[in-house]
Every structure is written in structure tokens, then in C-alpha cells.
Amino acid sequence: MLKNWISFFILLSTAAAQAEKSSHGLESLTEKVKKYLKTTGVAEKDLSLYITTFEGDHAQVILDTNAQKKMIPASVTKVVTAAAVLDAFPPGHKFKTQLLRHADNKIENGVLKGSLYLKGGGDPSFVSENMWFLVNHLLRSGIKKIEGGIIVDDSLFDSVRFDGSRQENRVDRAYDAPVGAMSFNWNSVNIYVRPAQTGSAANVFLDPENKYLKLNNTTKTIAGDDQKIVADRKGPTISVSGRIGTASKEAVIFKSITEPDLWSGENLKSFLQQRSIEVQGDVKSGVVPTRYEVLAESESKAIEGILADMNKFSNNYVAEMLTKNLAALEKTPGTLSAGIKKINNHMVELKIPAEQYEIYNPSGLTRENKMSSFALWKVLESLKNNFRVYPEFLTSLPISGIDGTLKKRMKNTSAERWVRAKTGFLTGVVSLAGYAGRSDGRVFTFSFIYNGAVDEARIRNIFDKILIHLVD
């Protein structure tokens, strides 16, 4: 009996000693991080930083620098959007895109009497592969001709392509793509430029190619490897100019389009023609009739894969598409404002202090959003503590030194592969939020926001070094 009591007290003493050692280690880490921050010279007022880890059953604060101060968060806003999406759509959820016909329009001898309807189901991941799936399914059904045109129904969402909550100035870059319930290839076009013979126009390819876009190519091929390519889009016209050397590699530029419904319909028409299915009419917007028959249906990738598209590459288009899908769960057409309301309601459910956040746009492509690092940390902690969604959320985040927006960050350091986090960037704004792990099993939850005039690259480097200190 005495032997058992001695063993028990030894175990208690060992556990207490280990806890004391761990506590001293965390205190040392806190001092180390604080000391490093002072050496950077960055004004404390421009920072909102919060880092914790669990010590037993209690959260241990490693760093608290203005953690409750609201600042512009930029694209780390997508962490909040992802949390609301995972709360509404279970893992494995898929969106559907359909080809339909009016129930009264018969199919005779391979001819569809009337129009073909393309109905959007709000799938942000609908790309060429999905379009081919629909077209090939239609081909196997024996349809060879469509006597009418193609009518695109994107009525699941409202017709607002660029919500007022985005930054005011429109650009033709792919990150500023419009939103529609029927969208295709991220509502962007790939422009490939290759040299031809010296003195002649360069070879320019639009992918995908269809009648929606018009190409104006004034690019010249020159000797050598010099390259300066400029591509602009005005409406449906793509203008490519500049020069490319005969020894230059292929150049690629990505541009957004302006009308998702017509863009999708024209691509469908082009794909059908490539399968020798004739479409006699034009592409128009419209609504599927009340009496219809589904001819083909394509499912999106699972919701967790769509979240990875959003978070890995900070895709603003996907964030807004998912937000309108949140709204469409309750009422159609889905609007961004209704989706934002659901995101804010989720913040309330998480009991995040109302004075520590203002969310107007789900992607963070605005200066109107405000959030404290503590509020952001609360969202991250709620996700980590919910096993039903945490694996899917964690998988959606960029991995340090490996992929997404962290592919080139913390590479060849002790933090490579040990950090999974969402990045954020606007002029004068740098943010980073997520989780940092260590080989001993300890995990840190962190949220960093900077608003100021210091060079953004330097701030990113400072954030990375803080994480390296945590991981070491």
C-alpha cells in the first residue's frame, strides 16, 4: 500500500515539474517574441497581434498586442466567411448545374424542338471539365441539333455582378471577377502569347475561345528574348499589345469578363459545336419554365474543395459566390447583403464582442471591413474546437513553404510545413491568421493584423519570423 502511495506522489511531482518547466518555456517564448518585436522598430499602434496555446485545459496567452483594437483585416476576412459556410453547408455538399428543356419541346430524330436551358446552381468551381461533362452527356442522349438557342438562367442569385461593398474602382484583373449563379472558369479568360517569326504579329490565344470575346492583337515578334506584353479588356474586347522575343517563353495573362451568364452560354455553345451539336439560335438570358425536363446535370466539387479554392489562393470571386449561396438557402434570389447578414449572425452565435468587428464584404476586398485580432482568433478557436468542420477548414488553408499564398514564405526554415494560415493584403494592410504546430504536439492559434506605412514585404517577413520563433 505504501509503495502505491509513493508511486502516486512521484507521478504528481513529475507532472508538476513538467508543468512548471512548460510554463517557464512559454514565458521564455513570450519574452523572446516581445524582444524580437521591439527590434523591428514597427510602431505598436499599427499592430493588432494575438497568440495562444493550450496548457492543460487553459488557454495560455503568448502575445497580446492591441488584440482588441479594430483594424482593416483584408483577405483574412475569408476565415470568417469560411466559418459561416461550414456552419451552413455540411462537408461533402455539392452545387448543381443543369441542362434542361421545356417539357412541351420534344426531341425528334436527334433534334430538340426549341431552346436548350442552362441553369446555374451557384457553383463557384464550374469549369471546362464540368462543361464537357454536360455536353458529353447530352451527346450520348442522341441530340444532334437544337432548333432554338441557349437560354441561361442564373436567377438563383440577384443580377448584381459587382457589389457595392467591394472597393470602388473596377479593374480587369481576374481577382476582380463578377459574380453570377451561372458562372464559368472563375469568370476569367486566359491569354497566351507566343512568338512567331521576327517582324510578324505574335501568336495570341484566348482560352477558352468563343464568340463572347473579341481579340485585337497588335503584339510584334522581335529578335532575342526581350518581352513586354500588355493586355487590356474593355467590355468583351481583349486588346493585346507590346513585343515578345523569338527566344522568349510563352506569356500568360488572366483577365476577368463582365457578363457571367452570356459568357457561360457562349462557352456552352462553343463546346456543343466542338461535339458537332448544332445550335441554330443565339445565347440569351432567361428563366427555366415551370414545366421542364433535366437533360444533364453536373455536380460541383465538395464544399471543402471550394473552400480550398477560396483560401489557398485568396479568391474573392469564390468568397462572394459562397456568400450569395448562404443567402439563397433562405430566399432567392440570393443577395450579398443577405449573405453578409448570415455571416454576421454567425459571429453573434460565436459570442464574439460586437464592438470588435464590422463585416461588409466576405472577401476582404474593401477598407470598410474592420476586425480585431482577438475577434479573428475567436473564430479560429471555434473552428479548431469543432471536429465536425475543423479538418475541412484546416485543409483549406495555405501551407508554409508548400502551396497557395504561403508557397514562398517560410521556405527552408524550421516553420516550413508547420504553419497553416490565411494571408491578407491591401495597400498599407498586411494580415496573417491560422495555426502553427511544433513537433512536440503543441499548436498555437495566432492572428496578426498590420495597418501602416511600412513596406508590406517587410511586415510579412516580420510575421514569418514570429512564427519561426514559435516553431523553434
GINORSUL-V129651 format. One line per field, one symbol per residue. ss: DSSP state (h for helix, s for strand, l for the rest). A space follows every 10 residues. Layout:
ss->???
This chain:
ss->lhhhhhhhhh hhhhhhhhhh hhhhhhhhhh hhhhhhhhhh lllhhhssss sssssllsss ssssslllll sllhhhhhhh hhhhhhhhll lllllsssss ssllllssll sslllssssl lllllllhhh hhhhhhhhhh llllssllls ssslllslll llllllllll llshhhllll llllhhhsss ssssllllll slssssslll lllsssslls ssllllssss ssssllssss ssssslllll sssssslllh hhhhhhhhhh hhhhlllssl llssslllll lssssssssl llhhhhhhhh hhlllhhhhh hhhhhhhhll lllslhhhhh hhhhhhhhhl lllhhhssll llllllllls slhhhhhhhh hhhhllhhhh hhhhhhlssl lllhhhllll llllllllss ssssssllss ssssssslll llssssssss sllllhhhhh hhhhhhhhhh hl
